[in-house]
Amino acid sequence: MHLLRRAHEFEYRSGQGRDELGLADIWADAGATRAVVVLRGIPPAEAQSALSALDHSALPYLLRPDTRVLVLTLRPCALGQKARAVVLPLSA
């Protein structure tokens, strides 16, 4: 895997109707058959909205249509807690 974009900033609409900024790291293998998208600093409840916005803005320009994508959302760690990643169900 190699890094295509680090801390790619994008805008998405939250469930409350506010425009929010999100960050994504986008990785792909050498043949661009598989990719991993890591959403950072986005609440898990907003991850689907953020992924939808990213899918319409950046991913079509970086990945082929037949690329298999795994999407992880990295929750910010609270005081005394470890950071956790959650795999989004619609990302296969």
N, C-alpha and C positions, 0 to 999 in steps of 0.2 A: 504494500500500500504506500502511496505517496500523497502528500498534502497538496490539494488543489487550491484551497482557500483557507486561511487562518483568520479567525475572528471576523468573518464576513458579516457586516452589519446590514440588517434588513428591517423593514417595517411591516408589522402585522396588526390586524384589528382584534382586540381582546373581546372576550365574551360580554363585557360591559359596554362595548362600542367605542372604546378609546383606542387611538393609534399608539402602539408601543414599539420600542426598538428591541430587536433580538440579535444575538450573535450565533454564528454557526461555523463549525470547522467541517470542511468537506474533504474526504479522503477517497481515493480510487485506486484499484489495482492497475497493473501495467496494461492489461488488455481492455480496461474500462468495462469489464463484465460485471464487476461488483463494486459497490461504493458504500461508505459509511458517512452519515451526516450526524454530527454531534451538536445539538441545540444547547446553548449555554445561557444560564441566567433567566430562563423562561419557566414560569410555574407549570407544573405538570398538567394542570387543568387547561392551560392555554396552548399546550404543545401542538394539538391538532390544528388550531388556527394558524399558528406560526409555520407549521410544515406546509400547510396549504398555500400560504403567501410565498414561501420560499420555492415551492413547486411551480408557481406561476412567474416568479421573478428571475431566479438564478439557475436553478437546476436544469432547465431545458437547454441552457447555453453551455453547461459544463459537462453534462452526462448524455450518453446516447439513450434513445428511447427504450432499448432492451436491457439496460443496466439494472441489475438487482440491487436495491438500496435497503440498507439497514439503518434505522434512525434511532438514536439515543438522545434522551433529554437528561442533562446533568443538572440536578438540583443544587442550588447554592447550599453550602453546609451552614447550619446554625451553630451557635456556640456549643462546643463540646461534642458535636456530631460529625460523622464522616460524610463526605460527599457521596451521593448515590446516583447511579444512572438507571434510567427506566427505558426499556425498549418499547417503542410505540407499536401497537398491534397492526396497523395498516401499512407498515413499512417493508413488507416482504415482497 
